[in-house]
Amino acid sequence: MGRRNHYQVYVIELSNDVLREARFKKANPGYVAGQPCLYVGMTGLDPDVRFDKHKAGIQSNRFVRDYGLRLLPELYELYGPLSYDDALALEVELAIDFREAGYGVWQA
């Protein structure tokens, strides 16, 4: 695998309480009530470690720190380790796909 392909995209379920945040609502004008709220990011770390860092406030996204519930590996594990560029592109693609499906999405 090597150092070159060690990035992973990950998806975190956010509490629907995040919908009270004006910035989140503004970023999701097509949100369909009842759909999940998600955070999509990429990391060179294990996603579990990255999630723990978010929750601990270490290089964290505020929405994950305050509203993050759990990782959703069923939405990202199939992609495996990627190059930086491929992970970056997949992060954007997944966020777009989830938004088009009516999910609330925050993307790093």
C-alpha positions in Angstrom: 0.0 0.0 0.0 2.8 2.5 0.8 2.6 6.0 2.1 1.2 7.3 -1.1 -2.3 5.6 -0.8 -3.0 6.0 2.9 -5.9 8.6 2.9 -9.4 7.6 3.7 -12.8 9.3 3.3 -15.0 9.0 6.3 -18.6 9.8 7.2 -20.0 10.8 10.6 -23.6 10.9 11.6 -24.6 14.2 13.2 -27.4 14.8 15.6 -30.3 16.5 13.9 -29.9 19.2 16.5 -27.2 20.6 14.0 -30.2 21.8 12.0 -30.6 24.6 14.5 -27.2 26.1 13.3 -27.8 28.8 10.7 -24.6 28.0 8.8 -25.5 24.3 8.5 -29.1 25.1 7.3 -27.8 27.6 4.8 -25.4 25.0 3.3 -28.3 22.6 2.9 -31.2 24.3 1.2 -32.5 21.0 -0.3 -32.5 19.2 3.0 -35.5 16.8 3.3 -37.0 16.5 6.7 -36.3 13.2 8.3 -33.1 12.5 6.4 -29.8 12.1 8.3 -27.3 14.8 8.8 -23.7 13.9 8.0 -20.2 15.2 8.0 -17.9 14.0 5.2 -14.2 14.3 5.6 -10.8 12.8 4.6 -7.9 11.8 6.7 -4.5 10.2 6.6 -5.3 8.7 10.0 -7.6 5.8 10.9 -11.1 7.2 10.8 -11.7 6.0 14.5 -8.7 8.1 15.6 -9.8 11.1 13.5 -13.3 10.9 15.0 -11.9 10.8 18.5 -9.8 13.9 17.7 -12.8 15.7 16.5 -14.7 14.9 19.7 -11.7 15.9 21.8 -11.5 19.3 20.1 -8.1 18.5 18.4 -8.1 19.9 14.9 -11.8 19.4 15.0 -14.8 20.6 13.1 -17.2 22.3 15.4 -20.2 20.5 14.0 -18.6 17.1 14.6 -17.3 18.2 18.1 -20.7 19.4 19.2 -23.1 17.1 17.2 -21.1 14.0 16.1 -22.7 10.8 17.0 -20.8 8.0 15.3 -18.9 6.9 12.3 -20.9 5.3 9.5 -18.3 2.9 8.0 -21.0 1.2 5.8 -20.9 4.5 3.8 -17.1 4.7 3.2 -15.2 1.4 4.0 -15.7 0.0 0.5 -13.4 2.8 -0.9 -10.3 1.7 1.0 -7.0 3.6 1.1 -6.6 6.3 -1.6 -4.1 8.8 -2.8 -4.6 12.3 -1.5 -6.0 13.6 -4.7 -8.4 10.6 -5.1 -9.6 11.0 -1.5 -10.2 14.7 -2.0 -12.2 14.1 -5.1 -14.2 11.3 -3.4 -15.0 13.5 -0.4 -16.5 16.1 -2.7 -18.4 13.5 -4.7 -19.9 11.8 -1.7 -21.0 15.1 -0.2 -22.7 16.1 -3.4 -24.4 12.7 -3.7 -25.7 12.8 -0.1 -27.0 16.4 -0.6 -28.8 15.4 -3.8 -30.4 12.6 -1.8 -31.8 15.2 0.6 -29.3 14.6 3.4 -28.0 17.5 5.5 -24.2 17.5 4.8 -21.2 19.4 6.1 -18.0 18.8 4.1 -14.5 19.5 5.3 
